[in-house]
């Protein structure tokens, strides 16, 4: 399941349904849970199973209380008491890298939403609105414990996949450099790789590592826009990328920036297409796909004039049949009805001809 689909589901699941996220390292599991907690208006408490001992979860005997009352009770961890006293998102990270003793306590939290006991023998129960999320790094390339089937069925289980579209959507809203976004848009295979395909100790790209590279580029004051098409900052950029996304991705990125030629913008097409016809004809499929993405974003946030719709239709005429259909599908998703109607008026005949041809072949 991609991130967009998962977040749509997570928003409508009741608080008492625990959620298990399975996926490769670096795809953003903890970030997704943190963003959901903000939507729910509650704090996220991050509990790392791999760093905890049994007492860190199940609590430690209250020796002084035993002396006074002759009753065994436990001093419970502050994070659990907080989750009992008020609504929070309790995030049990690295769930299957915990010791068996810690996992037993996690089991009880998931199965019964409770732990320990007070002096009357009653367990401490999670707040009814507290949500429990757990995350595991799935795959046999990790040193992990197996999940008990009886526990697994108590979760809503999501095998999470990070798509290029999800990352680009997030990156555009989080101040990631536009050239870095364009690179991922045109070289989607470099966004992440299967961990099982990576040699032990090898640095490899993940959505999280690309985000960290963006932070490092900014901190180092590397201006990718000014570096584009030149060797400026190439050595430093390569060194930064090498340690974060690995040799192959670093080389591809530096090559892309060094050989960069200005990619057309949505405004070039919608406002002045006649002056860019030659560049449109020279563009390969990757650049045209990137441009269609920009036109879609423009359509989502602007009301087109008749002239802009006409210019977009002229741009459409230079595309392959497959890309014409793709452009129409993208514009149809923009939810601005006037833009859709205006554009459709100019491309209706071409689209019908393409569809009729496809049907006749079938």
Secondary structure by P-SEA (a helix, b strand, c coil): ccaaaaaaaaaaccccbbbbbbbcccccaaaaaaaaaaaacbbbbbbbcccccccccccccaaaaaaaccbbbbbccaaaaaaaabbbbccccccccccaaaaaaaaaaaaccccccccccccccccccbbbbbbcccccccbbbbbcaaaaaacccccccccaaaaaaaaaaccccaaaaaaaaacccccccccccccccbbbbcaaaaaaaaaaaaaaccccccccccccaaaaaaaaaaacccaaaaaaaaaaaaacccccccccccccccccaaaaaaccaaaaaaaaaaaaaaaacccccaaaaaaaaaaaaaccaaaaaaaaaaaaaccaaaaaaaaaaacaaaaaaaaaaaaaac
